Amino acid sequence: GGPRLLYALQNSHGFASVSTVLRKQPIPRLLPSIGTPERKEIDSNISSFFAPEIKLAPSYPGCSEPPGNTLMVDGVAIEPKCRFCYRRNAILGLCREHAKHVNTQVNSVESVDLVRSALAETDKDSGTRVCFGTDATVVAVAPFCNEEHYTAIPIVVSPTDKTESAEDFVKWLRVVLEAWKEHPEGEALHGPIWRIASDGDSIFRLAKFILCMTQEI
């Protein structure tokens, strides 16, 4: 797959080249979180994936407001290693639970060495220890009733070592909900969040309870 397959199809069947595809059809890029997901990262991803030129707003004949969406949360396995984010000149791949212990900006060889040393730290109680993310928490938005554009769209991807508490998880999940509600290309164009869905992970279940069971009906 990828560019090599497209190159082969270009020569065999006259398909458009990679440069032509990129020029004519912008491909949105998901901005991973360096540490705990931040509002600016979430806003950037909503802008990238839900802009009108990328994803059409749902049509809802007979309704005065857009239909709602499901906020989907799940974990996916990732390769535990560091990567370089050229857009932010920063190191990716550290778990969000400990990334705050180091400076993830690539300012010099010494700054990279400090991260390497923190990864090699064996004392789990050390205030400088960091570790790789082994899973990535993915948060996506999927429409309830939109047959034309039904695909779930990610707005957060954040590495974790799975030691995060439900209370800490809820803190940044509230930021996600707030960002969707206030972003001009979020709820205003594509409808509100009606439901939060996840798998059977115990942290996700407790987080949903904390977040949703707050008022007596």
N, C-alpha and C positions, 0 to 999 in steps of 0.2 A: 504493500500500500504506500500511501504518501507520494511525495514528489517523483520518486523513481517510477512508480506505476503510471502516474500521469504523463511522465515523459515517454514511456513506452506506448501509451495510448495515443499520445500526440503524433508519434511517428507511424503507428499502425492504422489509426482511425481518424486522424486529423483533429483530435481534441485540442482545446485551447491550452496554451502553456501555463506554467505556474505563475509567471509574472503577469500574464493577462488575467488569470483568475483573481489574483490578489488585487489587481488594479480595478477590476470591474465589480468584484464582490468582496468587500472588506470582511475579514474574518476576525471576530472579536477574540480577545485574549483574556483569560482568567488570571487575575492578580492574586497569587497565594498570600496568605497572612504570614508575616515573619514571626510574630509572637501571638499573643492573644488578639483575635480579630478586632480591628479598629474601624471606626465609622468611615474614615476616608477610603479604606480598602473596599468596604462594602459598597459605598457610593460609586466608586470607580467601576466595580463589576456590574452594578445595576445600569450604569450609563453605557457600558460596553455591550451588554447583552439585551437590554430592553429599549434601546433607542429606536425610534420609529423606522429608521432605515435598516435596522437589523431584525427586529421582531415587530410585526404589525400588531397594533392593539386589537383585542378581540372584538368581534361584532356581536351585538346582543340586541337584535330587533325586539321591540316590545318592552324593553327594560329601560328604566331611567338611569340605572347605574351599572357599571361593569360587574360581571359575576365574580365570585371570590376565588381564592387560590388555596392550595395546600402548601405549607412550609414543610419540606421533607428534610429529615436529618438522618444521616447514616455514616458509618465508618467504612473506609476502604483501606486495604493494605497497601503500603508504599515501600519502596526500597529505602532502607535507612542509610542515607548519605546526605552530604551537604551539596548544595547547588548555588550558583551565582545568579542573582537577579540584576541584570544590567540596568533595568529601569530605575532601580532604587539604590544601586551600588551596594547591595547587601547580601548577606549569607542566608540562604533558605535551607530548610530541612531539619532545623532544631525543633524540639518539641515546645509547644507554647507554654507548658508548665514551667520551664526553666530558661527559656530564651532571654528572659529579662536579666539573667545573671551576667550576661556578657554584652559587649558592644558588637552588634551584628554588621555594622558599617565596615566596608572594606576600605580603610583609609591608608593602610600600609601593610607591609609583610608582617610587622610586629603585631598588628591587630588580628591578623589571621592566625598567627602563632598563639595568641592568647585564647582564641576559640578552640584551637587544637588542644591546648593544655587543659582547658576546662572539660573537654570531651574525655580526656584521659584521666580525669580526677576520679578516684575510687571511693572517696568518702561521700556517702549518700547524704550526709547532713551538712556537707560543705556549702557555704553560700555562693560558691563560684562554680559549682558543678553544673554541667549541662549534658543533655543526651539527645540522640537522634529521635525524630518522630518515627514510630513504627506503623502508625495508622494515620490517616487523614480524615478529619471530620468534614463532611461535605454537607452544605446546606443549599437546598435548591427550591425553586418556586415552580409549582405545577398548577395549571388552571383546572378548575372543576368541570367546566363545560365549554370547551373550545376545540371542536373537531379539526379545525384547520391548523392550529399550532398547539398541539397537546403536549409536546415534549417538556420534561422538567428542565429548568435552566438553573445552573449553579450560580450562586452569588457569594459563597464562602468556601474556601478550602484551607484547612488549618491542620498542620501536623500535631500529633499528640503522642505521649507515652502512656496514655490511659490511666494516669494517676489523678486527673482533675476531679474535683468534687462536683456534685450536682449543683451546689450553690454557686460555685465559680462559673460553671457552664451556663447557668441561668443569667448571670450578669451580662455576658456578651451576647447571649441569644436575645436578650431584651434590646440590645443595641441593633441587632439585625432587624427586629420587628419595627423599631423606631425608624431606622433608615428606610425601610420599605414604605412605611406610612408617609414619611415626609419627602421622599425623593420625588421630583416632578415626573419621572418616568417609571415610578413604582406604582403605588396604589392609585394615583390619579389617572394613569393611563390603563393599567392592567388589572385593577380591582384590589380589594382588601384581602388580607389573610384571614381565612375562615377556620382553618384547622392546622394543627401541628401534628405531624406524623413521624414516627421513628420505628426502628426494629425493637426487639425485646431487651436491648442492653439496659442494665440496671440503672446506670447513670442517666441515660436518656429518659427512662420511665419516671425516676424521681424528679428530674428537672421539669418534665411536663406537669407533674403533680404540683410542684412548687409554683410554676408559672401560671397554670390554668385554674387551680383550685384555690382561688384567693377570695372569692366572694360567694356568699350563700345566696342561692337562687330562691 
